Amino acid sequence: VGGVVGGAAGAVGYGIRGLARGGEILRPAVLVTAAASLGLSAVDRLRGEGAVPLNPLAGLCRAGDFWIRAAPLLMRYRIEEQISNRFIRDPAEKQRRWDRLHDRCAPKALASILALRGFYIKVGQVASSRNDFMPMQIIKALSTLQDDVPGMPQEEVRRIVNKAFGEDGLERVFSEFDFTPLGAASIGQCHAATLRDTGEQVCVKVQSPNAPRLFRVDLQAAKIFCRLALPEFEAVIDELERQFLTEFDYRREAHNLITVGDNMRKKFSRSLVVVPRPVERFCTSTMLVMERLPGVKLAQSMWNDLAAAIGAENADDFIHSYRFRLQEVSQTEGRVNPSCFPGGGGPE
């Protein structure tokens, strides 16, 4: 516990109070980080690989783990900010220094998010879409979180399904179950399966163990980090909190699928819009079973159309150019400058 507290408080304290002190920051920061690492590794050995109840000590260790990973990145950016503001006059040289820093830190940010998982994956997904203030290096690195998050181990998925459906529930409910996820996200992942009683092909969404409690711990750490490093991101964190603390009961999601599906059928034929239908008898608070609808992701479909019209290489160049222009968007009281978009007349 002392190691975790020392890592969180010490690393942040040295980062804030000693921004302009150069190498003097690094020695104490390394010491408190090492101490915290020892505390975390001991707790990790006690926890093992399976899901365990998230007691206060485990929550504290997770918060400490976040700060061990985040504090060095925060200090690097704060130090570079001080150096650039005080000693660098050439704007081009400033940009080159920032680009080098982004290049070094982007892979570390992605690795930290993948190690922490949970709420931080959701933050990374949101950050990867914020062309208005996130560097392109960060956006490119974190874009893999949109659809390429590593899934939970097979045995953990089996435990979750059996906990929801009872002993040997997976074999009783499904005749086929693909343990390779179709996709994984911040609080769960989705698997292709076949119902044993009807033979229907379905998607099974399973929630990660301790997801709601981990999110609450992660939210507090993320809020503190944003106050120190990304104050413009605080509103995003607040909105994520309001949104996601209501999304841990998959029965609510099943109800929403039914409601949206009924509303869509009143306006559109099934050939135009299809909403997957939940299999309600198998839906629980941590398990959502719904019909499987094969198809192509919207973003991939749009890229296919663009590539067919102007060629694959040109399509990649166009998307990169457009994202770069979005990053250069001028922000005046939250308004977008249309001249930054192709044609100068706006995003249309």
Secondary structure by P-SEA (a helix, b strand, c coil): caaaaaaaaaaaaaaaacccccccccaaaaaaaaaaaaaaaaaaaaaccccccccaaaaaaaaaaaaaacaaaaaaaaaaaaaaacccccaaaaaaaaaaaaaacaaaaaaaaaaacaaaaaaaaaaaaccccccaaaaaaacccccccccccaaaaaaaaaaaccccccccccccccccccccccccbbbbbbbccccbbbbbbbbccaaaaaaaaaaaaaaaaaacccccaaaaaaaaaacccccccaaaaaaaaaaaaaaaaaccccccccccccccccccccbbbbbbbbbbcaaaaaaaaaaaaccaaaaaaaaaaaaaaaaacccccccccccccccccccc
